[in-house]
Amino acid sequence: MYRSLFPRDVLAELDRLQREMQQTFHLSPNIRGIARGGFPAMNVGGTPESVEIYAFAPGVDPNTLEVQIEKGVLTIAGERKLPTPGDKATVHIDERFAGRFRRVVTLPDDIDPGAVDAQYRDGVLRISIARKQAAQPRRITIQ
């Protein structure tokens, strides 16, 4: 009588429910908990002279990347294409992201949108945006 109400293995049932929730909300089951669409992974930081953005995008053709700054917002967009296995191949696990992506970062007010350097090397897109000279810390001499 109780077997139909309660599963025999409660932990297996909880695992199944978790997988269904992840599929429903397109959540990645990794330790970082990044939702799908979190490609490329990014590091954003800065120095007194610049804002530094690193986007980790291996397998992306740099000619397909679009980087733009508009009204204090940096947008990185592009597409990652992966080779498809042959007709007879069976895929057991497919964890790499493929398709169009877009990441948006709000920038601080003191950046100079005219002084941007972007380089792509070894799967890493590095964007360096200089800060305005007026925002640079300066030493004032006392007379």
C-alpha positions as CSV (number, residue, x, y, z in Angstrom):
1,M,0.0,0.0,0.0
2,Y,2.7,2.5,0.9
3,R,5.0,1.6,-2.0
4,S,2.8,3.5,-4.4
5,L,2.9,6.7,-2.2
6,F,6.6,6.7,-1.4
7,P,9.5,5.8,-3.7
8,R,11.7,3.0,-2.5
9,D,14.9,5.1,-2.9
10,V,14.2,8.7,-1.7
11,L,17.7,10.0,-2.7
12,A,17.3,8.7,-6.2
13,E,13.9,10.4,-6.5
14,L,15.4,13.7,-5.2
15,D,18.2,13.4,-7.7
16,R,15.6,12.9,-10.5
17,L,13.6,15.9,-9.3
18,Q,16.8,18.0,-9.3
19,R,17.7,17.0,-12.8
20,E,14.2,17.9,-14.0
21,M,14.4,21.3,-12.3
22,Q,17.8,22.0,-14.0
23,Q,16.4,21.0,-17.4
24,T,13.3,23.2,-16.8
25,F,15.3,26.3,-15.9
26,H,18.3,25.4,-18.1
27,L,20.7,25.4,-15.2
28,S,24.1,24.0,-15.6
29,P,24.9,21.3,-13.0
30,N,28.4,22.5,-12.3
31,I,29.9,23.8,-9.1
32,R,29.7,27.5,-10.2
33,G,26.0,27.3,-10.8
34,I,26.2,29.4,-14.0
35,A,22.9,29.4,-15.9
36,R,23.0,28.5,-19.6
37,G,23.9,31.6,-21.5
38,G,26.9,32.3,-19.2
39,F,29.3,31.8,-22.0
40,P,32.0,33.1,-22.2
41,A,33.1,33.0,-18.6
42,M,34.4,36.4,-17.7
43,N,36.8,38.1,-15.2
44,V,36.3,41.9,-14.7
45,G,38.6,44.0,-12.7
46,G,40.6,47.2,-12.8
47,T,43.7,49.2,-12.1
48,P,43.9,53.0,-11.3
49,E,44.7,53.5,-15.1
50,S,42.2,51.0,-16.7
51,V,39.3,48.6,-16.6
52,E,40.4,45.0,-17.6
53,I,37.9,42.4,-19.0
54,Y,38.9,38.9,-19.8
55,A,36.4,36.7,-21.7
56,F,37.4,33.0,-21.9
57,A,36.1,31.9,-25.3
58,P,38.0,29.0,-26.7
59,G,37.0,27.7,-30.1
60,V,35.5,31.0,-31.2
61,D,36.7,32.6,-34.4
62,P,37.9,36.1,-33.4
63,N,36.5,37.5,-36.7
64,T,33.0,36.6,-35.5
65,L,33.3,38.5,-32.2
66,E,31.5,41.8,-31.8
67,V,32.7,44.1,-29.1
68,Q,31.0,47.5,-28.6
69,I,30.6,50.2,-25.9
70,E,27.5,52.3,-25.8
71,K,26.3,54.5,-23.0
72,G,28.7,52.9,-20.5
73,V,27.7,49.4,-21.3
74,L,30.2,46.9,-22.9
75,T,28.6,44.2,-25.1
76,I,30.5,41.1,-26.3
77,A,28.6,39.0,-28.8
78,G,29.5,36.2,-31.2
79,E,28.9,32.6,-32.2
80,R,30.7,29.4,-31.3
81,K,30.3,26.5,-33.7
82,L,31.3,23.0,-32.8
83,P,31.9,20.1,-35.2
84,T,29.0,17.7,-35.2
85,P,29.6,14.0,-34.9
86,G,29.0,11.7,-37.8
87,D,25.6,10.1,-38.4
88,K,26.7,6.8,-36.8
89,A,28.2,8.5,-33.7
90,T,26.4,8.5,-30.4
91,V,26.9,11.4,-28.0
92,H,26.8,10.4,-24.4
93,I,27.8,13.7,-22.7
94,D,27.7,17.1,-24.4
95,E,28.8,19.9,-22.0
96,R,30.4,22.4,-24.3
97,F,28.3,25.4,-25.3
98,A,27.6,26.0,-29.0
99,G,25.5,28.7,-30.6
100,R,25.2,32.5,-30.4
101,F,26.1,34.3,-27.2
102,R,25.9,37.8,-25.7
103,R,27.4,39.1,-22.5
104,V,26.8,42.6,-21.2
105,V,28.9,44.5,-18.6
106,T,28.1,47.8,-17.0
107,L,31.2,50.0,-16.9
108,P,32.2,52.7,-14.4
109,D,31.5,56.3,-15.3
110,D,35.2,57.2,-15.5
111,I,36.2,55.1,-18.5
112,D,37.3,56.6,-21.8
113,P,35.4,54.9,-24.6
114,G,37.9,56.3,-27.2
115,A,40.8,54.4,-25.6
116,V,40.0,50.7,-25.9
117,D,42.3,47.9,-26.7
118,A,41.0,44.4,-27.6
119,Q,43.1,41.3,-28.2
120,Y,42.2,37.7,-28.7
121,R,44.9,35.1,-28.1
122,D,44.8,31.4,-27.1
123,G,41.0,31.5,-26.6
124,V,41.0,34.5,-24.3
125,L,39.6,37.9,-25.3
126,R,41.3,40.7,-23.3
127,I,39.7,44.1,-23.4
128,S,41.5,47.0,-21.7
129,I,39.6,50.3,-21.4
130,A,41.6,53.3,-20.2
131,R,40.2,55.6,-17.5
132,K,39.8,59.3,-18.2
133,Q,42.8,61.4,-17.2
134,A,40.6,63.6,-14.9
135,A,39.8,60.5,-12.9
136,Q,43.4,59.4,-12.4
137,P,44.7,59.9,-8.9
138,R,47.3,62.6,-8.8
139,R,49.7,63.9,-6.1
140,I,49.2,67.5,-5.2
141,T,52.3,69.4,-4.0
142,I,52.0,71.6,-1.0
143,Q,53.7,75.0,-1.2
